[in-house]
Amino acid sequence: AQKITQTQPGMFVQEKEAVTLDCTYDTSDPSYGLFWYKQPSSGEMIFLIYQGSYDQQNATEGRYSLNFQKARKSANLVISASQLGDSAMYFCAMREVGSGGSNYKLTFGKGTLLTVNP
Amino acid sequence: NAGVTQTPKFRVLKTGQSMTLLCAQDMNHEYMYWYRQDPGMGLRLIHYSVGEGTTAKGEVPDGYNVSRLKKQNFLLGLESAAPSQTSVYFCASGNWEQFFGPGTRLTVL
């Protein structure tokens, strides 16, 4: 079973509107972290936002927020007031802490390509 | 503060040739990682290191070797390149969140 599932290969949004990118995850580890990265056409991977499994509140970073629903195992990224520069591939990733905190690996989803239309 | 740097940015190899990709970080991170990115596959972990002198296999380690002789450097080697290794390679470092280098686009003919 995939650990990270991003069901939207592509999404379109009008400039200045909000958009939600879906991410569901699968883990039996009680301690884990969820990350979102942005990859523009230039190719670099840019860290956006992080949510820990024990965090009580949803993470926010500027126009980015993470809609964390633990019981549903979802960690959707919400981008408010979309800008043309938000057009990019977006990846959801998970790090499971593992026994003794010894797991250092990120597992990535396959990504969602967001296009912001003027 | 350069963050994570990778050399080279582009490379074309013939089948059977060898090469080494160099990753350097100046953030004093213990943990470093090598990923490959292929269309429709997301990023897959090749090898990683949890400290100087240590390395471990990731999800797709076959055909690659790594070394971490210095804390700030993590080298990825291809001993005998194959066309299936055509990909974009990313190095990352980070003790929790990971910071990525700009990537190396490798083509094996």
Interface residues (C-beta under 8 A of the other chain):
Chain A: G33 F35 Y37 G43 E44 M45 I46 F47 Y50 F91 A93 R95 Y104 K105 L106 T107 F108 G109 K110 G111
Chain B: Y31 Y33 G40 M41 G42 L43 R44 L45 Y48 V50 G58 V88 F90 A92 W96 E97 Q98 F99 F100 P102 G103
